[in-house]
């Protein structure tokens, strides 16, 4: 089963949960910028959460079904229609042979996801289907490509998405170089409201703010060390960058803090100009927060519900105001 790609936006790639075990060889994990969107799509189709999906950065494309195809749409909400009829985001739908799915630009957030029944089965490399453009593993999807998938999935389901598409508070823990920033600088860092800048991709996102930059003591003498997604590097101008899935594996810029993995979907989905703030938590608090996030991912399949509800299955049907405004039987 395949979808033919007739039109596609730039920097759209196939992503799963990424590849692990290669950091010591200079290869970061890559994988979806919003891992929660993978779990949501899996729940809507009955897929495994490690299935790959098409990640669309800012804008989607046009796709044609060559066979009956189950799809789901998650992540940053985008305009979407099948043969001209609008379809609900955060839901699974059935496409028949020859039908065309059109996905427009994001309405909120940064990354939208198109899932297929059974997952997108592109070539596996080092245990993952995730494209890693900076490492030249895979490539961006182009017009004329086909997205293969093994079979059907459940459709006609919807899911209320977690609100993570407007920026907001990001919890952080101290990094290797946090101690190089004095107390006044750290306090100012947590008081500052940052805005997602124009420079952003799957490697990282720049944050802008008013006022002076954030400098560490002796930052020109820092040796390159291992870095991971979520690290917040301070460049020579004092502007912070949050590193994302395709970040480099070593670096010498000072890191003021590290975003918790459970908050990385919110960070990555912050739209251009969106506000971001930071709050330090202890390592014990971070472990508790991450465990709660992992438990929430496991509960997502239990939150799906029918796209169209049968009135016989609505126990409180009489509480719905089905008719309003009636004041007279003759008027």
MOFEN-V149666 format. One record per residue. N is the residue number from 1. SS is DSSP state (h for helix, s for strand, l for the rest). PSI is psi in whole degrees, -180 to 180 (NA if undefined). Layout:
BEGIN
N | SS | PSI
N | SS | PSI
END
This chain:
BEGIN
1 | l | 135
2 | s | 155
3 | s | 131
4 | s | 131
5 | s | 112
6 | s | -31
7 | s | 143
8 | s | 144
9 | l | 168
10 | l | 152
11 | l | 31
12 | l | 125
13 | s | 159
14 | s | 130
15 | s | 143
16 | l | -148
17 | l | 4
18 | l | 176
19 | l | 135
20 | l | 161
21 | l | 6
22 | l | 11
23 | h | -37
24 | h | -12
25 | h | 12
26 | l | 18
27 | l | 114
28 | l | 167
29 | l | -25
30 | l | -141
31 | l | 174
32 | l | 138
33 | l | -31
34 | l | 91
35 | h | -28
36 | h | -34
37 | h | -33
38 | h | -44
39 | h | -37
40 | h | -45
41 | h | -39
42 | h | -42
43 | h | -38
44 | h | -26
45 | h | -10
46 | l | 22
47 | l | 169
48 | l | 147
49 | l | -14
50 | l | 6
51 | l | 149
52 | l | 154
53 | s | 169
54 | s | 119
55 | s | 125
56 | s | 117
57 | s | 97
58 | l | -35
59 | s | 148
60 | l | -120
61 | s | -157
62 | s | 133
63 | s | 141
64 | s | 134
65 | s | 130
66 | l | -17
67 | l | 167
68 | l | 128
69 | s | 131
70 | s | 130
71 | s | 160
72 | s | 151
73 | s | 122
74 | s | -176
75 | s | -152
76 | l | 126
77 | l | 134
78 | s | 157
79 | s | 134
80 | s | 144
81 | s | 154
82 | s | 119
83 | l | 40
84 | l | -10
85 | s | 125
86 | s | 143
87 | l | 152
88 | l | 138
89 | l | 164
90 | l | 46
91 | s | 164
92 | s | 144
93 | s | 157
94 | s | 131
95 | s | 135
96 | l | 168
97 | l | 130
98 | l | -13
99 | l | 150
100 | s | 132
101 | s | 126
102 | s | 125
103 | s | 123
104 | s | -145
105 | s | 163
106 | s | 144
107 | l | -21
108 | l | 141
109 | l | -161
110 | l | -40
111 | s | 121
112 | s | 160
113 | s | 134
114 | s | 120
115 | s | 148
116 | s | 153
117 | l | 122
118 | l | -8
119 | l | 155
120 | s | 122
121 | l | 67
122 | l | 179
123 | l | 138
124 | l | 131
125 | s | 121
126 | l | 43
127 | l | 11
128 | s | 154
129 | l | 1
130 | l | 128
131 | l | 144
132 | s | 90
133 | h | -38
134 | h | -25
135 | h | 1
136 | l | 38
137 | s | 116
138 | l | -168
139 | l | 171
140 | l | 147
141 | l | 140
142 | l | 160
143 | l | 137
144 | l | -17
145 | l | 160
146 | s | 137
147 | s | 104
148 | s | 147
149 | s | 152
150 | l | -29
151 | l | -167
152 | l | 162
153 | l | 175
154 | l | 145
155 | l | 177
156 | l | 28
157 | s | 154
158 | s | 168
159 | l | 133
160 | l | 118
161 | l | 149
162 | l | 139
163 | l | 98
164 | l | 24
165 | l | 14
166 | l | 13
167 | l | -152
168 | s | -155
169 | s | 131
170 | s | 125
171 | s | 139
172 | s | 156
173 | s | 161
174 | l | 141
175 | l | -177
176 | l | -33
177 | l | 13
178 | h | -37
179 | h | -15
180 | h | -13
181 | l | 130
182 | l | 167
183 | h | -38
184 | h | -41
185 | h | -41
186 | h | -41
187 | h | -41
188 | h | -35
189 | h | -44
190 | h | -19
191 | h | -18
192 | l | 138
193 | l | 121
194 | s | 161
195 | s | 136
196 | s | 125
197 | s | -179
198 | s | -23
199 | s | 102
200 | s | 139
201 | l | -164
202 | l | -10
203 | l | -40
204 | s | 172
205 | s | 131
206 | s | 144
207 | s | 134
208 | s | 155
209 | l | 166
210 | l | 154
211 | l | -170
212 | l | 160
213 | l | -174
214 | l | 111
215 | l | 147
216 | l | 159
217 | l | 130
218 | l | 33
219 | h | -17
220 | h | -11
221 | h | 7
222 | l | 131
223 | l | 152
224 | l | 135
225 | s | 170
226 | s | 139
227 | l | 158
228 | l | 164
229 | l | 140
230 | l | -23
231 | s | 142
232 | s | 106
233 | s | 143
234 | s | 119
235 | l | 179
236 | l | -25
237 | l | -6
238 | l | 10
239 | l | 131
240 | s | 146
241 | s | 128
242 | s | 123
243 | s | 140
244 | l | -172
245 | l | -31
246 | l | 26
247 | l | 159
248 | l | 164
249 | l | -16
250 | s | 157
251 | s | 158
252 | l | -3
253 | l | 144
254 | s | 142
255 | s | 119
256 | s | -26
257 | s | 176
258 | s | 126
259 | s | 136
260 | l | 143
261 | h | -34
262 | h | -18
263 | h | -4
264 | h | -37
265 | h | -42
266 | h | -42
267 | h | -50
268 | h | -32
269 | l | -1
270 | l | 124
271 | l | 164
272 | l | 128
273 | l | -8
274 | l | 149
275 | s | 143
276 | s | 136
277 | s | 160
278 | s | 147
279 | s | 125
280 | s | 137
281 | l | 160
282 | l | 166
283 | h | -35
284 | h | -43
285 | h | -39
286 | h | -42
287 | h | -41
288 | h | -43
289 | h | -40
290 | h | -39
291 | h | -39
292 | h | -39
293 | h | -46
294 | h | -38
295 | h | -37
296 | h | -40
297 | h | -41
298 | h | -25
299 | h | -9
300 | h | -43
301 | h | -27
302 | h | -6
303 | h | -6
304 | l | 153
305 | s | 161
306 | s | 141
307 | l | -40
308 | l | 119
309 | l | 138
310 | l | 126
311 | h | -30
312 | h | -19
313 | h | 8
314 | l | 100
315 | l | -26
316 | l | 35
317 | h | -39
318 | h | -16
319 | h | -13
320 | l | 137
321 | l | 86
322 | l | -27
323 | l | 134
324 | l | 158
325 | l | 1
326 | l | 122
327 | l | -14
328 | l | 145
329 | l | -15
330 | l | -3
331 | l | NA
END
